[in-house]
C-alpha cells in the first residue's frame, strides 16, 4: 500500500511540474501576443519570420527567466511542503507573463545606476 501511495505521489508531482511548465509557457505566449497586438504598424501582414528576427532577444529572455523561476519554484515547494500547490501554479503563470516587465525594470534601474557613477 505504501509503495502505491509513493508512486501516486510521484505521478501527481510530475503532473504538477508539467502543468507549471505549461502555465509559464502560456504566460509568455499571452504576454508576447499582447505586445504584438499593441504594435504601432498594424498595416502590414504578420510575418512570423520577421517578428522572430525583431523579437528574438525578448523571447529568449522571457523563456530563460521563466525556466529559472520554475527551477526556483520547485525548490521552494519542496522546502515549504505540499500545501502550496495552488500558489505554485499562480507563480508559474506570473513567471511567464510578468518576467519581461521585471527584466525591463531591473535593466532600466541598472542603466540609471551606471549613469550616476
C-alpha angles and dihedrals in degrees: 000000000000092000090052091053092048091050091048091049090050091052092049092049091050091048091050091051091050091049090050091052091049092048091050091050090048090051092051091046094049091048093050093046091050089050090049091049092056095050117134100228104060094155097084125074121255116268114186091197093054092042092052092047090050097044107028093115092052091048093049093046091050094048096044095046091047089052090049091051091049091054091049091045091056090055093048093049090050090050096046098038138231097314095085101062094115091047092051090056091053092047091047092055092044089049088062098038105040103028093089092057091047092051091049092050093048092047092049092049091047091051090049091051090050091051091053093055 
